[in-house]
Structures are given as C-alpha cells and as structure tokens.
Amino acid sequence: MICVIAFLCGILFFQLERGESMGNIGSEKTVTLPAPQFDSRTSIEESLLERRSVRQYRDKELTMGELSQLLWAAQGVTSSRGYRTAPSAGALYPLEIYIAVGKISELAPGIYKYEPGEHKLLKTCDGDKRIDLWRAALEQSPIRNAPVVLVFCAIYERTTRKYRKRGIRYVHMEVGHAAQNVCLQAVSLGLDTVVIGAFNDKEIKKVLNLEADEWPLCIMPAGRVEND
C-alpha cells in the first residue's frame, strides 16, 4: 500500500512540475493563447465600413482563438524589437489590458491580465466578475451581457517620466489607437463591441485589484452579433 501511495504521489508531483492542469485551461494561473492569424478575408476598408458601436450580444461563448485575436489587435507584439500593433510615444507602452471572462471556451471565468510579450494570460482573480464591473460602470447592460469584457488601463508614469505632462495626452492617444484596433478586429471576426468611458474609477480599480499607479481608461465588452 505504501508503495502504491508513493507511486501516485510521484505521478502527481510530475504533473505539477510540468504544469499540467487537473481541470480546464482556466484552472492554470498562466494561459498561453493561440497564435494570432493574419489571413482574414475581410479587408481593412470593409471593417471600417461595417464598424458600429453595438451593445447587444448573443448569449453564446467566444473561442480562445477569437479572444487571442482581439488581444493581439489591441497590444500584440509585431516586431523582434518589441513594437506593438498600436503606436506608442517613445515605444514606452503604458497600457495594460485586463479581461473579465464569462463565457470563453476552455477558459474558466475570472480576471486575467494580458501579457503581450509572450502572448499569454495571467490569471489574477477567480470567478465571473462581470456583474461587479457592471455595477462599477453605472450598470450599463453590455458589460453584464457580453461573454468577455476588455478593460484598458494605463500606468501614466511610464510615459510622463520622459514627456512630463504632455505624456498624459500621448497615453490617451494610444488607448484610442488600441481601442480602434479592437473595433476593426471584431468586425473581421464577425463580432461586435462598443467603447465605454463612463464608470467609477475607484470601483473599477477595486474589481481588478489594480496597483495605485494604474488607472482604467475605457471598457470594451465584446460578443457575437445578435443577427449573425
């Protein structure tokens, strides 16, 4: 009996050392996203033509591939020098993206932080927090109903250290670039989104457990179109 127990413990230790999950992908603290794809059938002109601010979504989950593509469009790395999909003053990259996952295939509900360098997610909180974000954002329905919610945050000091007060403007320009990237990528995927700027900053910081120098700038729920 002792030998059997020792054998089973050895297998468990081996699995933990390899980082193997006992449940679905979302039970891990770090989740590697599928590689982004670059062969969309939708032209940039078509995406610009069809882009709309949409607030109603189907009650249907998104895939890991779709989530991966949205995050890559927002802040994905596109160069060996670390350049990203959205321009950044001085290539200082003050933005941080958090997602509140509700219904993503193979990904447990929770709060995750996007790590652009390795194109992965870092889980920071367990459980579906969309309702908490909804309350902190003046109870706007898209946040409650979308299968996933992106929250763009910024650490201003990364940019203002070099550009001083002017850096604040540069950060706001950058989040606009990143948000538009998500809008256009969503259209290409047959998804929809809306940019939301009305919310209680302190409550959002509390839900996401942000650092003192990290501030929310906008929220983007994303989901499948009602009539797709």
Buried (B, 14 or more C-beta within 10 A) or exposed (E): EEEEEEEEEEEEEEEEEEEEEEEEBBBBEEBBBBEBEEEBEBEEEBBEEEBEEBBBBBEEBBBBBBBBBBBBBBBBBEEEEEEBBBEBBEEBBBBBBBBBBBBBBEBBBBBBBBBBEEBBBBBBBEEBBBBBBBBBBEEBEBBBBBBBBBBBBBBBBBBBEEBEEEBBEBBEBBBBBBBBBBBBBBBBBEBBBBBBEEBBEEBBBEBBEBEEEBBBBBBBBBBBBEEE
